[in-house]
Amino acid sequence: MEKIGLFYGSDTGVTDDITKDFTSLWNSDDLEVMEIGDANLENFEKYRVLILGLSTWYDGDLQSDWENFFDDFKTIDFTNKIVAIYGLSDQIGYAEYFVDGIGIIAKVVIENGGKVIGHWPTDGYRHTDSVAFVDEDETMFYGLALDNDNESQLTYTRLSAWINQVKDELSNLLISEQVTI
């Protein structure tokens, strides 16, 4: 089975903890996990399927390691790559920038030829705006939105549901392409 690259960044350790939960829930040896601060462009070339984890800081800023890697990230050719994104943010304190990092990353992936899966409904959140909206209807985020500051009690349930969704989407997509990983 082809490996899946999971790249994440964490300043305070919360995204690190979520990533550990992710790998436990994913429950497969097909994941290769790397902190984005240790990554380079060649690391991204190895994988057809990528899972990206990050947080949004302050007024819509990327997590610091993602910010440092972002100029390189924008040069990656995502043609024929499948990407799922999960992100953390604070929907109360930074309601107008909620999970902007997901949208910033997703838009680069799409602009550079990649396919983003794992869209997540905006229902149930209390944000006012986001760069992470898939469309003008603002009914879906490009990826899983987590608010561990204000709704930590929902994090595990949302993460678990999203992983199942991503696995299903990935399986269906790969079957339709007659590709196996």
Salt bridges, closest charged atoms under 4 A:
ASP16 OD2 - LYS20 NZ 3.31
GLU32 OE1 - LYS46 NZ 3.76
ASP71 OD1 - LYS74 NZ 3.46
GLU151 OE2 - ARG126 NH2 3.68
GLU151 OE1 - ARG158 NH1 2.78
GLU177 OE1 - ARG48 NH2 2.55
